[in-house]
């Protein structure tokens, strides 16, 4: 969950998620849409697909127990160098050094030179040659680097390394190279007798694993509708990664369209349906 998602967002989701899935065995016999519904709101839904694949392997190959060596962890879908190191150090208190963007920034500033993860690991390995609590060290480095050595305004005056840090008290001006892409998109609530129409294979590029409300990008679908009867429903701005969408929503009452690519869901069942936050914002 913490891959590409803020701690606060994960904290708000984790309790409710763990009530449904307290251990690996609890995932047995579940379908992907149930997992997607539980994950909704965390974004980057390709991680759910990797989680789904990984848990099947853990339940079948490792007797529902997480592997405690890096080689096996790295063979699991969605588990890379950082995640495997974090699991080894924090989960099993074994020698491993998870290097995230904050830790990388702290070490690079100390020497005033861009360091690769392998170089940082070598530094830690040399400095910490004696057996120690790797869990505490990993968590301390993550917390200290994120809370003190901040990206935009580091707290150099409070930093215990400021006497020898080669970047101490430098002016780190706010630099934002992230280009925001502004786009317009229209979504349609197509309703018939308190059922809503969704598309299984939409042209909107995000949330591919979910059902979608039809959009103006689904031209083939729209050609089957009389859009002249559409009613303005609502409009708002919505951000997805570096895309800022100006969303317009229209309501259309229409007879049911029957096609393998469309599905009609009763309004009363929408809250139990796996939907991304964008569509929840539109419908609720």
Secondary structure, DSSP 8 states (H G I E B T S, - for coil): --TTS-HHHHHHHHHHHHHH-SSGGGGTT--HHHHHHHHTTS--THHHHHHHHHHHHHHHHSTT----SHHHHHTSTT--HHHHHHIIIIIH--S-----HHHHHHHHHHHTS---HHHHHHHHHHHT-S---HHHHHHHHHHHHHHTS-SSS--GGG-TTTTT-TTTT-----------EEEEEEEEEEEETTEEEEESS-SSSS-TTS-B-EETT-HHHHTTS-GGG-EEEEEEEEEETTEEEEEEEEEEE------TTEEEEEGGGGGGS---HHHHHHH-
